[in-house]
Amino acid sequence: MASLCLLLASAPPALTARPQLVSRRAALFGLGACHPTLHSAAAAQLPSLRATLHTTRNDAPLSSSLIARPAYGVQAPDVYYPEWALGRWKVTSTLSSVRAPLGTALFAPRRNGTAALLQAREEIGKPLRYEARWRRDAEGRVVVDRRFCVESISRAAMGEGAVQEAEEDGPNHLIMYLTPSGAGGALYRADLNVVARRVDEQEGEGAFACAETTRQTIVLVPSEKYARATPPPPLIKEVETICTYDRVSRDVIQAEQRTATFLVGDALYTGEQTFAEQQAGLMSRRSDGTMLAVDLRHYDLKYERI
Ligand SMILES: *[C@@H]1O[C@H](CO)[C@@H](O)[C@H](O)[C@H]1NC(C)=O
C-alpha cells in the first residue's frame, strides 16, 4: 500500500498542462490593465513554481506558505508542453528527500508515522526507471501521454504485472485497477481527479514548469479472497506535483519534481474515513483552514530520448 501511495504521489504531471500563454499574457499586461479580473490578479501574485520547489529541498526551513495546498483551481484544460518535449523518453527518477513537515504523527495516518518515514527514506538515492511519452493532441499541441506514463510508472514502482486496467477519461480523470506486487494479490481501484493545474509563465526558453494537484481515492476492490465484513474505508488524499524541466540538448532533459501530500479532512469527502483520519485532516490545517502538506518529497529526473 505504501508503494501504491508513493507511486501515485510521484506520478508526474502525468496527470498535468500548457495553457493559453499568449492570451494570459495579454490579459495581464494588455487588456488586464483596463479590465482587471480576479483571475489575472490571482495569477500575478502566485510565487514561481521553481522557487517553491527549490526552497523546500533538503533541510531548508519550511514556512506554511511553502507547504500550503494550492489555492487556485484548474487553470488550463491540459498542460501544453514545449515542442522539445515531444517524443519518447527513458526516464531515471531518483528520490532525494522525504520530509514530514507537520511531524511524524501526521505523516501516515493509518500507520506508524515514524516507521513509515524511515521506510520512505530507504528509497532515497535508488533510481526508478520507466518510459514517458509526449504526443500531439487533435489541435497539434504537445501534451503528455497520460495513460501511457501512469501505467509505465505504476509497472516500474509496483511490478511488471501491477496494472490490470487503466481508463483515461479526458485530461482530468483517470481510473486504474492495480495489483501491486507484494500485496498478496489484492486488487485496488485508484481514481485520480485533477483538482488544480497551473503552468508557470515566468519560465524562459528551454525551461518549463507546471504543477498539478490530483485527488486520489484508493479502494480495495472486494473479491472472494478479500471479501470482508467491513472493507477498509477508501484512502483519500490530494497530491500536488510540481515539475520543472530544463532542456540540456535535443536528447536530454534535466528535471525536478516535488510532491506534497494533503489529507482530505473535509466532511464532503470523508463520510467513510476513519475518525483518526478525520482528526489528522483537521490537525493538518492552518488556522485559516488551508491544508498543509504532511508528506513532502523531492526527486531528480533525467530524460534521455529514445
Ligand atoms: C513506531 O515505529 C518506530 C520505529 O520503527 C518504533 O520505534 C516505535 O516503537 C513504533 N511505535 C509504535 C506505537 O508502535
The ligand as an SDF file (V2000), in Angstrom:
LIG
                    3D

 14 14  0  0  0  0  0  0  0  0999 V2000
    6.7620    3.1010   15.5690 C   0  0  0  0  0  0  0  0  0  0  0  0
    7.9000    2.7540   14.8420 O   0  0  0  0  0  0  0  0  0  0  0  0
    9.1250    3.0850   15.4890 C   0  0  0  0  0  0  0  0  0  0  0  0
   10.2440    2.8330   14.5070 C   0  0  0  0  0  0  0  0  0  0  0  0
   10.1630    1.5640   13.9220 O   0  0  0  0  0  0  0  0  0  0  0  0
    9.2350    2.3000   16.7760 C   0  0  0  0  0  0  0  0  0  0  0  0
   10.4330    2.6320   17.4400 O   0  0  0  0  0  0  0  0  0  0  0  0
    8.0360    2.6270   17.6600 C   0  0  0  0  0  0  0  0  0  0  0  0
    8.0600    1.8130   18.8190 O   0  0  0  0  0  0  0  0  0  0  0  0
    6.7190    2.3840   16.9150 C   0  0  0  0  0  0  0  0  0  0  0  0
    5.6220    2.8900   17.7230 N   0  0  0  0  0  0  0  0  0  0  0  0
    4.5210    2.1890   17.9490 C   0  0  0  0  0  0  0  0  0  0  0  0
    3.4740    2.8490   18.7750 C   0  0  0  0  0  0  0  0  0  0  0  0
    4.3580    1.0620   17.5220 O   0  0  0  0  0  0  0  0  0  0  0  0
  1  2  1  0
  1 10  1  0
  2  3  1  0
  3  4  1  0
  3  6  1  0
  4  5  1  0
  6  7  1  0
  6  8  1  0
  8  9  1  0
  8 10  1  0
 10 11  1  0
 11 12  1  0
 12 13  1  0
 12 14  2  0
M  END
$$$$
